[in-house]
Amino acid sequence: MELYLIRHAQSQNNPRPEKDRVEDPPLTDTGHQQCAHLASWIPSLQLTRLVTSPFLRTLHTADHISRSVGLTPEVSVDLHEQGGCVSGHTREVFVGRPGMTRSEI
């Protein structure tokens, strides 16, 4: 088995200072361009399964891949960084929230 780990494309939080970041941001226009580039060559990997976490940035990235390879993403709420999708910019105010599904994007 080969496993490919793909980081989400640029989210609206990536270019923001930490103190201005928001919970569960979508992709930027640049992020969608990155996804389009990824979608243009990823069929060569011959993927057989597509699993994603339940956050907007990953759901949008997986959607681009899905259209390109013809696989339906499997959303796993247990797949996320430590603490889930966080809001707040300091450890004292982090709140994990894995909860959105692909049907909610």
C-alpha positions in Angstrom: 0.0 0.0 0.0 1.2 3.5 -0.8 -0.1 6.4 1.4 -0.1 10.0 0.2 -0.5 12.8 2.7 -1.7 16.0 1.1 -1.9 19.2 3.1 -4.8 21.4 2.3 -4.3 24.3 0.0 -3.9 27.9 1.3 -6.7 28.8 3.7 -7.7 32.3 4.6 -5.9 31.9 7.9 -2.5 31.1 6.2 -1.7 34.7 5.2 -3.2 36.2 8.4 -1.3 37.0 11.6 -2.0 34.4 14.3 -4.0 36.8 16.4 -6.4 37.5 13.5 -7.1 33.8 12.6 -10.7 32.5 12.6 -12.2 29.1 13.2 -12.5 26.8 10.2 -11.6 29.2 7.3 -12.3 28.4 3.7 -9.6 28.5 1.0 -8.3 31.7 -0.6 -8.4 32.2 -4.4 -4.7 31.2 -4.3 -5.7 28.0 -2.5 -8.2 27.2 -5.2 -5.5 27.8 -7.9 -3.2 25.4 -5.9 -6.0 22.8 -5.9 -6.5 23.2 -9.7 -2.8 22.6 -10.2 -2.9 19.5 -7.9 -6.0 18.2 -9.7 -4.2 18.4 -13.1 -1.5 15.9 -12.2 -2.9 13.8 -9.3 -4.7 11.3 -11.6 -1.2 9.9 -12.4 -1.1 8.5 -8.8 -4.0 6.2 -9.6 -5.6 6.8 -6.2 -8.1 4.1 -4.9 -9.4 6.0 -1.8 -9.7 9.6 -0.7 -10.0 10.4 3.0 -10.3 13.9 4.4 -10.9 15.7 7.7 -14.1 17.6 8.2 -12.9 21.2 7.9 -13.6 23.6 5.1 -10.0 23.9 3.9 -9.6 20.1 3.6 -13.1 19.5 2.2 -12.5 22.1 -0.5 -9.1 20.6 -1.3 -10.6 17.1 -1.4 -13.4 18.3 -3.6 -10.9 19.4 -6.3 -9.2 16.0 -6.0 -12.5 14.2 -6.1 -13.6 15.8 -9.3 -10.2 15.0 -10.9 -9.9 11.3 -9.9 -13.6 10.3 -9.7 -13.5 9.2 -6.0 -16.0 10.3 -3.3 -14.1 11.6 -0.3 -14.6 9.8 2.9 -14.9 12.3 5.8 -13.3 11.2 9.0 -14.1 13.4 12.0 -11.2 11.7 13.9 -8.7 13.0 11.3 -7.4 16.4 12.4 -4.5 18.1 14.0 -4.0 18.1 17.8 -7.0 19.9 19.3 -9.1 19.8 16.1 -9.9 22.9 14.2 -9.0 25.7 16.6 -10.4 29.1 17.2 -8.4 31.7 19.2 -4.8 32.4 18.8 -3.3 31.4 22.1 -3.3 28.0 23.9 -5.6 29.4 26.6 -8.4 30.0 24.2 -8.0 27.1 21.7 -11.3 25.3 21.1 -11.3 22.1 19.1 -14.2 21.6 16.8 -14.2 18.7 14.4 -17.8 18.7 13.2 -18.6 19.9 9.7 -19.2 17.3 7.0 -18.7 17.4 3.3 -22.5 17.9 2.7 -22.3 21.2 4.7 -19.7 23.0 2.5 
